[in-house]
Amino acid sequence: VMPKRTGIEALKEIRAQDPNAKVVMISAIDQREPLMDALKLGAVDYVVKPFEKDRVEEAMHRVAAG
């Protein structure tokens, strides 16, 4: 939990400042709606905690490819 904004709010701010920013969301919330919202708003990937090293590496490869 971030103290001043949600991850979705932060994603919106980041993308507003830099539409080309590559953002990977990392969250303890494993629910379809927040995940879909993040992807619709431009997140490249969404990793759920607790996460495995391989899953984070996969997300970074997706960023590098796109």
N, C-alpha and C positions, 0 to 999 in steps of 0.2 A: 504494500500500500504506500503510495507516494503521498507526502504531506500536503501538497498544495493543489494537486490536480490528479485526475485519473490518467491512466495510460492512454486512453482514447483521446482525451483532451491534449495530452502532450504530443501524440501523433499528429493531430490536426495542426497544432502550432508549428511543429517541425516541418510538416509538408507545406504549410503556408509560407514559411520562410525560405524553404528550398524544395520546390516540387520534385527535384531529382534525387532527394535524399533517399538512401536505402535504409529502411528501418525494419529491424526484427523485434517483434514484441516478445517479451518473456514475462509470464504471469503464472500465478498459482491458481487462477480461475480457469477451470477446464469445462467451459460451457460453450455451446455452439454459437450463440448470439454474439457475445463479445469477440469471438474469433472471427466470425463473418464480418462484423463491423470493422475490425482492424484491417482485414484484407481488402474490403471495399474502399477504405480510406487510404489505401496505398502501402500498407505494410507488406514487405516481401515475404515474410514468414511469421509464424506464431509458435513459440516453444512453451510448453507447459512444465512448470516445476512440480516435483523435483525432476530434473532432466538428466539425461545421459550425455556423456561427452560426444558420442556419435551423433546425437540429435542436434546439438549445437553446431558441430562441424558441418552437418548437412545444411543447416540454415545459412552458414557462412558461405558455403559453396554456391547456394542459390543466389546469394547477394552478388558474389563474384561473377556469376554467369549472366546476371541480368543487369 
